[in-house]
Amino acid sequence: MLLHISPSLRHVTVLPAKGVREFIKVKVGSRKFSYRMVFYSLLFFTFLLRFVFVLTAMDTIDGETKCSTVGCLGKRLGPRILGRRLESNVPQVIYQVLEEPVSQDEIQGDGDIPQTLEDFVAEMKDVRPDAKTFASRLKAMVTLLEQRTRTAKIQEYLYRHVASSSIPKQLHCLALRLANEHSTNANARLQLPSPEFVPALVDNSFFHFVLASDNILATSVVASSLVHNSLHPEKVVLHIITDRKTLSPMQAWFALNPLTPAIIEVKGLHHFDWFAKGKVPVLEAMEKDQKVRSQFRGGSSAIVANNTEKPYVIAAKLQALSPKYNSLMNHIRIHLPELFPSLNKVVFLDDDIVVQTDLSALWDIDMDGKVNGAVETCTGEDKFVMSKRFKSYLNFSHPMIAKNFDPSECAWAYGMNIFDLEAWRTTNISHTYHYWLEENLKSDLSLWQLGTLPPGLIAFHGHVHIIDPFWHMLGLGYQDNTSIADAETAGVIHFNGRAKPWLDIAFPQLRKLWTKYVNFSDKFIKSCHIRAS
C-alpha cells in the first residue's frame, strides 16, 4: 500500500502496492527517485498529520467545531511555516483558573462537584463546556479528592502510630506469665550465666554482643537467630540489658530456654554501679526531653488537627511521640564504654533485627582506628530506604547545624554496629552526644525532631568506618516491596519502622523471616496466643 498526499494537502489517496513503480514514474516524469526518498517523503507527511488530532482538539475547546481536519491543519500550520504564529488562549485561561485560590467554604458549599473521574467525564460530555468551565470543574474535583486523600493518609498515620506505640496484649501476657513463673519456679530463677561461665563475660577472646530491650519476645528472636547461625556458638557471649520491671520475666525466659553452648547474661540497668549512682547526663536529658515534648507537640490530637502541614510532616511528628524515642533502652549504647569497661570490642544489636549469618567475621574487620562500624544509608537500589543524608535527619535551617555539618554528607544506620571500645575511650564522643542533646532541648527540639540517630550522627562524626551493606539490610518495617530474595541473602535484616514483626501491622510476606525463630511450641507462647500469622 502507498499513501499519496496531493501538493495542496487537500486530497489523500491510497494506492495498491501493485503499480507503485508506475505511479512514481508518472508523477515525477523522467527524474530518478529512490525508494528511500519515497519512504522519507511519506514519513515526513505522516509526521505532519500527527498534529491533526491535537490541533482539532484545541479548536473544539475554542468553539470552532466545524473545522475539518485538513482545513484546521492548513489554518494552524500555514502561518507558522510563513514565520507567524497564532496564539491560542486556551493555556492562558486554564492557567488563570488553576492559579486562583480555592477556599474551603467554596469546596464544601459546592455539592455537585464530581466525585469520580467517570462522573467528571460524563458531565463534560453532557454539558460541552468552554475551556474556563472545564478547568474550573476539573480543579474543584481534584481539590476535593486531594483533601480526602490527605485526610485518609493522616488517619492511616495516626492508626499506625497508635498500633506501633501500644503493647500488644500477647506480649503483655507473656511478660506477666513469665514474671509469675519466676516467682514460683526455682528453675526460672537460675543465675545467668552459671558461675563457671562468669569469667567469659570479660574475656576478649569471645565474641561479645550487646542487646538492650524490654521486649522479651523480640529479644528471644535476636538471641535465637544469633546463636543458631553462628559457626562457633560456644564463643558467643550475649549481654542482655533490660529495665527493672522486665528483669524477672526476661531472666525466666532464658533460664527456661537456654541457648547452649552460647553464654547469655541478663542484667538490669540498676545492676550497673556506674549507672546506679552519681549524675547520669542521659537520664537528666530524657527527663527534660519528655517535658519539652509534652508542651511542644501538644499530643497526637493537636498534630493531626493541623490543616496546613503536609502528611509526611505530620507522620514525622507522630513518630516523634513514640515511647521508644524517650526510652533509656534507646539511649544506652552511648554509654557502652562505661557499662563494659573490660571489653575492647562489642557488636550492638537492636531488638528488631534478625541475624541470618555467622557474625564472627565482624571481628576481622579492620576499623582503621574508627570507633563505629556501620552501613551507610545514602547508596543502594532501594531509593526509599537507602537515600538518607544528614539533611534527612538534621534541621539545616538552624544556624548551629548549618555551621557545623554538610547536608549532603552520607548518613549511616543504627541496628547492627561494631563498636571499638578501646578507640572510643580515647575520644569525647559521649560528651559530644550529651552536649547536643542539651542544645536540642534549649532550642525546643528544633535541631532535630526524633530519635537517637541524629545526635548519634553528630557525636560519631568523623569516627565511623563504613562496612559492607551485606551485614545490615534496612527498611523491612517501612515498606512491603522489599525483595524477599534480597532479604534472605542479607547477613542481618532490620525491621526498622512502625511495622514491627510482632505487631498486627507487620508486612505478612516479611514477617515470616522473623517468626521462623519464634518457638511456637513453648507453653508460654501458646498460652498467650502468639501465632505465626
Secondary structure, DSSP 4 states (H G I P E B T S, - for coil): -EEEE-TTSS-EEEE-STTHHHHHHHHHTT----HHHHHHHHHHHHHHHTHHHHHHHHHHHHT-TT--HHHHHHHHHHHHHTT-----SHHHHHHHHHHS---HHHHHH-TT--SSHHHHHHHHHHH---HHHHHHHHHHHHHHHHHHHHHHHHHHHHHHHHHHHSPPHHHHHHHHHHHHHHHH-GGGG--SS-GGGGGGGG-TTSEEEEEE-S-HHHHHHHHHHHHHT-S-GGGEEEEEEE-HHHHHHHHHHHHHS--TTSEEEEEEGGG-HHHHSS--HHHHHHHHHHHHHHHHH-HHHHHHT-SSS-HHHHHHHHHHT-GGGG-HHHHGGGGHHHH-TT-SEEEEE-TTEEE-S--GGGGGS--TT-SEEE-BSS-SS-TTTS--BGGGTS-TTSHHHHHH--TTSBPB--SEEEEEHHHHTTS-HHHHHHHHHHHHHHTTS-S--S-SHHHHHHHTTT-EEE--GGG-B--TTT-S---HHHHHHSSEEE--SS--TTSTTS-HHHHHHHHTTS-TTSHHHHHTT----
